[in-house]
């Protein structure tokens, strides 16, 4: 989603500094008058001490904005009033139910039967409201919109229970709070279970979460889909936000990377690279290509005015003109990484045609017949959308430009041909006489009209369905892209910028190669990592420090600041885990366990990856670790470091995230509990053995080994035999929690929020 970069950082700073929300209800005239009178007081010296009572909100108007979009014709003149009035209102809150959640149908029923009715006539500030309702265009009533703004949800006590519901379910991962129009692009990708999907500019992660839901749709218990998602973002801090958002999904089919999207690596197999051993030589993947690409590029973000009203005062045409070339580079890289026959969605949260139709036009021109713009007007019929524009102008420094000829005439070197509908650079071949004859027509602005089928793009206007604004184009790759020659024309500024970026990237690769060489060859010096140290001859302390530094670099791997990705291969530990939990041989551990520490004795967490992610990791090794992986896989096991934990036969416990995947394959350390004791565990977090109500459950707990175990809620379908046949039945409806069996008590190993959620689910079901 757009609005990344300086403008968004400025916005975050404003709100971090404690400024009140722009949508805060203003005082009435009488209140303002009274407050003014009360504040007009003098101090002992007679000085006026009148001070403003509260911070004044941002102005929600901008004359330049109005002039620009009226001229562009993004909406018809007769609906301009409705359009601008809607932009000045706060954005309704929207959220989406996680369709892969165990409780997705329960949550939908709760919304339909409880909250929808209770909030139907709820008013705020004396105004009638619709309450909440499902978005009609989103499948299966899994997306909802509230007529209450986020500020109203936080401040209105009548909405407190609904707000707490949203916070709790969002934290757990059962729902995702997401702007309604932001949910649209993934729906047009047509993602299936076996697809490799790339989200090029993924942070903060709501669309990535959506893509993961599609990958996991209709998955069997204990089974994994063949597809995967790679979520990428250029900013490390935003990657952390992305990781936090997506870890709620509890998936082993995800990898998070940190790259410039326009330079995302394809990981071609360097066949002469045998660093990681001959066991990878049988790989079938030789290059990382994707079935689906989501290209939601950075943009000026003026489609988000309703939720980020500070954009009103900062908006200028230069915001869009400045990101056009970057958007084009990212989109072209996405198409290069797309498999033939694959689909890419290009989207922005901007209304500006320079960022939207202009970029799509240049893509189609560059790619020729190898890429087509897909007509998706029949898909999601209840989603109100408008066709893309075929004609627009470019504005720069107060001047309207209808073609690149106008840009040349006014000497606007920063305006590139691809910003205009034709995309053609102006080449002046006329004589001086002809120029003199054309002087009479110099002031006539002729706006170009594109011959491409840009009406197949879609624009979502805010006043059509009470949402934000968005632009979406669906592209289908028919054949490999043609070789695109860099233009020699002085007007090809986008190509020049791209070439400069490639040169910078090449320099960066050289530095990283030196870093890699330093890790494996102590004789080479690493540049730029730390100040050069002077050492005297025969100084043993200095040599020891230097050797220690080299060991740290070797452990760290290629990417500075990022832990290495290492396959966990300690057979003794793996055998111990398998035997302790009775894990079936059918559950593959071969090349599926990942750690971020090559020292096995100090591994704290073990992650599980799907077959598809494993293949990507192996390819990345063979390609020279081109991918900078910041997060990967599903946390499956954690080392128990407490005194009681180290006395267990197995020091690795099952994590809450990994339990649903592993549970169907366990035969030991698992038992079932009646509802009364299960609720007591959730409520009190720990129960002494004598306090267990059910005698049968107490007996089953007694025979468990000291350490991690799993307690399954008894629904009446569990086997009641002896020995191995006593294993509870596991299916999609199974509710289970990880516990720790101590010497005198049984304690839960899940968060307080998860315990509270399960208690509420059990209460509703009962």
Secondary structure, DSSP 8 states (H G I E B T S, - for coil): ----SHHHHHHHHHHHTT---TTS----HHHHHHHHHHH--B-TTS-B----SS--------HHHHHHHHHHTSS-GGGHHHHHHHHTS--EEEEEE-TTSTTHHHHHHHIIIIIHHHTTT--BTTB----EEE-TTSGGG-EEEEEEEHHHHHH-GGGHHHHHHHHHHHHHTSEEE--GGGGHHHHTS---TT-EEEETT-TT-HHHHHHHHHHTTT--TT---S-EEEEE-S-HHHHHHHHHHHGGG--SSEEEE---GGG-------TT--TT-GGGTT----S--EEEEEEE-----GGGTTT-TTHHHH--HHHHHHHHHHHHHHHHHHHHTEEEEEEEEEEES---TTTTHHHHHHHHHHHGGGEEE---TTSSTTS--EE--S---EEETTEEESSHHHHHHTT-TT--GGGSSS---------HHHHHHTGGGTT--------S-GGGSEEE-TTTTTS--EEEEEEEE-S---------STT-HHHHHHHHHHHHHHHHHHHHHHHHHHHH-TTS---SSS------TT-HHHHHHHHHHHHHHHHH-SSTTS---EE---HHHHHHHHHHHT--TTS--TTTEEES-S-GGG--EEEE--HHHHHHHHHHHHTTS-S-EEEESEEEEEE--SHHHHTSS--EEE-HHHHHHHHTT--SSEEEE-HHHHHHHHHHSEEEGGG-S-HHHHHHHHTS-SEEEEEEE--S-S---SGGGG-----TT--EEEEEE-SSEEEE-S-HHHHHHHHHHHHHH-
